[in-house]
Amino acid sequence: MPNRYLETPNTDPTLNLAIEEALLLEAGGPALFLWQNAHTVVIGRGQNAWKECRAELLEKEGGTLVRRSTGGGAVYHDLGNLNFSFVMPRPLYDVSRQLRVISGAVAAFGVRTTASGRNDIVFSDTGAKFSGNAFRHTQAMSLHHGTLLVDVDMALMGRYLQPSRQK
């Protein structure tokens, strides 16, 4: 099966997550999908939206709230955030290798990163989180997706997300 690379100019989170899901369920060859969402909060499959974000405020201000099929925490997406999805047949799935692909890609722009123990990628010099990652497996395929905080509006991120004090 050939390797596939997909990217989309679409910024609708419902369509982007549907494309990702279709890639996972079609059980094709390896795929790398790059995408962006505009003004969106994405919550993990087991999260309570009203505990993790200010859903009413987001909606009032024209944003979108969506749930992804993987676990993990709530994240804010805007056009300063690049999302990646590795969709792999299970025998080819290797999180360490996939994280190295991302770290190698951003290194080409002079950004030094390291994988952390919490499925994150952090800046090598400060340890600050640069990328959150989440996972899902079917019988035949595996999904590893994450975010790259390139130029996210941190004020809006703080405005819409309300993580627990423990986080």
N, C-alpha and C positions, 0 to 999 in steps of 0.2 A: 504494500500500500504506500502511495506517495505521501511525503510530508506536505502539510498544507499551512499556508500563512494567510490570515485574513485580517483585514482592518476595515473599519467602517467610519464614514463621516457622521453617521447617525448619532445623536446624543440622547435619544429616548431610552431611559433605563429599562422599561418593560420590553422593548424590542431587543435591546442588547442582551438582557438576561435570557430571553427566548432563543436568541441565536446560540448562546453558550449552551443552553439546555439541549437544543437540537444537535449540536456537535457531539455532546456527551451521549445522547440516546441513539444516534445513528450508527455508533460503533464502527466508525471509519478509521483511517490512519491517523497518525499524530498530527495535531493542529496547534498552532499558536495564533490566538485571536487578540488583537489590540483594539481597545475601545475607550470611549469617554462618555460620561453622563453629565448632563447639565443640571445644576441646582437640585440635588437628590440626596436623600438619606437612604442608605441600604442597610437593612438589618439582617442578622443571621436567622437561620431557620427556627431556632428555639427561643428567640427573644420576644419580650413584651415591648412593643413599639412605644407605648406611653411611659414606660420606665426608662427607656434608652434615649428618647429624643422628644423634642417639643413638636409633636406631630401637627397640632392645630396651627401653631405659628408657621411652620414650614408650609403647610397648605395655604394659609392666608397670604403668605408672601410668594405664592406661585411655584413652590417646590413640589417635588414628588417623593413619596415614601414607597419603597418597594422592599420585598423580602426575597432573599436569595436562598438557594437550595443547600448551601453549606452552613456550617456553624460559624462561630466567631462573633465579634462585637459589631456594633453599629459604626458605620463610616459615613462621612460626608463626601460627596463627589461634586466637583464642578469642573470647568474646563481646564483647570490647573492640575488636574489629577489624571494620570494615565493608568488604565486598567489593563491587565494582561490575564489571559487564560491559557493554560496548557491543558489540552485534552488529549490523553494518551491511552492506547491499549494498555491494559494492566501490566503485561510483561515488560513494557518499555518505561513505565512510570518510575521516576527516581527524583524525589523531592530535592535532594542535595544537588543533583546535576541541574535541575530546573532553577534552583536558587543561584547557582553559579552562572547560568545563562543571564539572569537578570543583573547580577553584580557585574559581570563582564560587560554587559551592554552599557550600564551607567558609568563604568570605569572609562569607557571611550570618551565620555564627556568630563572626565576629571573628578568624578564622584566616587570616593572609596567607601565601600560598604562591606558588612559582614552579616552572615546569617546568625540570628540569635536563637536561644533555646525555646522561644515562645512562638515559633513559626513566623517570625518577623525578620525583616532586614533592617539593620541599623547603620547609621553613619559610623565608620571605623574610628574617627577621632573623638566623637562626643558620646556615642552610644545612643543618640536620639533616634527614635523610630522613623524610618523612611518608607517602609512598606509593610502592610499587614497582609497575611496570606491565610487562605482557608481551603478546605478539601472536601471532596465527595467521591465515592466509589460506587460503581455499578458492577454487575458480574463481569462485564467485558472491558469497561473503560474506567478511567480515573480522571478527575478534574482537580487542577490546582490553579487557583486564581488569586490575584492580589492587586493591590493599589500601589502606585508610585506617586508620592507627594512631590510634585514638581514645583508648582506655584499656586497652591491651594489658598483660598481666602480664609485664613485662620480665624478671622473675626466671625465669619459666617459659620465655620465649623463649630466654634464655641457657642454661637447663638442657638444652633439647632440640636447639638448633641448634649445629653445630660447623663454622663456615665455615673455610676455609683461612686461614692467616696472611696471604696476599696480599690477601684480601678485607677 
